[in-house]
Each structure stands twice: as structure tokens, then as C-alpha cells.
Amino acid sequence: MAQITLYLEDDLEARLRAAAKAANLSQSRWVANLIAEKLHHEWPATVTELAGAWPDLPEVEALRAELGNNTDRESL
């Protein structure tokens, strides 16, 4: 497991300390969880559970049908 050094301003360090304490985690675990969350590449379950939640939302084909045809681009 790697170790890193962070340089934080006093106010930010105090807020980190308070947040970790409120979450009942060490500062290291709190920061590691935050990094893992930010680097996660999948949609959270709360987002994927919304699929189909709006029954009156038109399908993508219906939305695109109203757009018409694309115009040709200039050749380079």
C-alpha cells in the first residue's frame, strides 16, 4: 500500500479532521474513500435505478426524429 504526503492549509486540515471524525473514520481512510469515489468510472446505483422512472419520456429515436437531417460540412 502506498503512502502519500498532503500539504493542506490549516482551515482545510481542520475541516478534514472534523469530517473524518464525523464519519468515524481515520483521516487516511476518509481521504482514500474520497479518492476512490472520484476515480470510480461507473454510474452509482442511485442513477441506474432511475432508468425508466419517467414513463412519459420519449424514446431517443422519437427525440432525434424531430431534429431533421444534418447539414454537410465544408471539406477541408
Phi and psi in degrees as a GROMACS rama.xvg file:
@    title "Ramachandran Plot"
@    xaxis  label "Phi"
@    yaxis  label "Psi"
@TYPE xy
-80.7662  154.547  ALA-2
-117.75  143.468  GLN-3
-130.728  161.022  ILE-4
-114.994  130.509  THR-5
-114.306  137.395  LEU-6
-108.531  115.732  TYR-7
-121.249  145.829  LEU-8
-65.7783  155.462  GLU-9
-55.5227  -43.7275  ASP-10
-63.5823  -43.1966  ASP-11
-66.9929  -38.8173  LEU-12
-64.3533  -39.5184  GLU-13
-65.2981  -39.9666  ALA-14
-67.7232  -38.7205  ARG-15
-60.7991  -47.7558  LEU-16
-58.6973  -43.9542  ARG-17
-67.0284  -41.8248  ALA-18
-65.0096  -42.7324  ALA-19
-64.0713  -42.0899  ALA-20
-63.7041  -42.5044  LYS-21
-63.6436  -32.0192  ALA-22
-87.4859  0.270235  ALA-23
57.8989  42.2963  ASN-24
-126.83  158.543  LEU-25
-70.2603  159.759  SER-26
-61.5629  -38.6424  GLN-27
-62.3793  -45.9658  SER-28
-67.3613  -37.947  ARG-29
-62.7226  -46.1933  TRP-30
-65.883  -42.5073  VAL-31
-60.8768  -41.071  ALA-32
-63.3251  -41.3641  ASN-33
-63.3897  -44.0856  LEU-34
-63.2794  -45.4184  ILE-35
-60.1948  -40.8995  ALA-36
-63.5992  -43.0551  GLU-37
-71.078  -27.015  LYS-38
-95.6615  -1.0918  LEU-39
-70.0791  132.688  HIS-40
-105.189  7.79893  HIS-41
-108.635  153.906  GLU-42
-67.7016  140.504  TRP-43
-64.3443  154.832  PRO-44
-56.5025  -35.3689  ALA-45
-63.2474  -27.9806  THR-46
-80.5837  -47.358  VAL-47
-64.904  -27.7752  THR-48
-67.8341  -17.5665  GLU-49
-78.3829  -12.4041  LEU-50
-55.9111  124.415  ALA-51
81.3987  7.07091  GLY-52
-71.8171  -20.7439  ALA-53
-111.132  92.8698  TRP-54
-65.2282  -22.6952  PRO-55
-92.5373  2.44461  ASP-56
-74.0628  125.456  LEU-57
-65.3481  153.959  PRO-58
-68.5568  158.775  GLU-59
-58.938  -36.3087  VAL-60
-62.393  -39.8536  GLU-61
-67.8542  -38.151  ALA-62
-65.9235  -41.8678  LEU-63
-73.302  -26.0075  ARG-64
-63.2734  -29.3071  ALA-65
-79.8504  -9.40908  GLU-66
-80.6496  -24.3475  LEU-67
82.8491  -169.26  GLY-68
-89.4286  151.014  ASN-69
-71.8879  150.989  ASN-70
-88.9868  152.699  THR-71
-69.7243  144.97  ASP-72
-89.9732  157.829  ARG-73
-65.2184  143.485  GLU-74
-80.7615  150.234  SER-75
